[in-house]
């Protein structure tokens, strides 16, 4: 059974965490990015690169977050690429193409199955969340491979968010897979203002989503988890990249809000 249990409390609300709360600690707190920058080796040990089999080779199209030794949380819209389904998850690496500067000890683990949220809507991107069950547990490695923790109640925490992933924009019109993990600051955008902005584009924003904007407007990291550090050094997952507006550059990006799905995650874990 996957080891994802309440291991401490936030007031009366349990924190969904790793087997012990010490596993929530970041290896090292680096400077919060002021703009997009390459990640340090080992800076994001929870980051998972999602690989798809395309034309006889593995291509990495999305980024997710390891939340237990054999579970990855990812956006549901990343379930399939143009040519196929998810087949592997790369863990523990800062470079997905074995850059010699990346001396981390990573591994590739095959995908056993993917569980989409039952209310995921492919048109509106509501409930854009899925679980990837790996076919084995990841090799324990506290330096390069470590699950991130989830909080059921983090609304009151003042957070400096970072979005992290491999899929980045070269410019506003083209996407490319970055060989090296990129990270970028994200500021939470006023919810009502976001609803109004997207209403003008005939799109509904709901309570299970939040909006964020980078210093340059639309984030150039197009797939990945949004995380934050607490003052005691713990790292928590706050969101997953869902979508942005390709029509208007000043409109914020939309993310799936993880604390709205704690019950669903628990229920699915209990099925394994």
Protein Blocks (a to p, Z undefined) as FASTA:
>chain_A
ZZdddfbdehjaccdddfbfklmpcfbdcdddfbdcdddehklmmbccddddeehiacdf
bdcddfbfkbccddfklmpcfkbccfbdcehiabfnlpaklmcdcdddddfbdcddfkbc
fklopaiacddddfbdcdddfklgccddddfblklpccddddddfbdcfblmbccddfbd
cddddddddfklmmmmmmmnopacdfkbccdddfklpafbfbdcdddddfkopacdfbdc
fbdcfkbmkbccddddfklmmmmmmmmmmmZZ
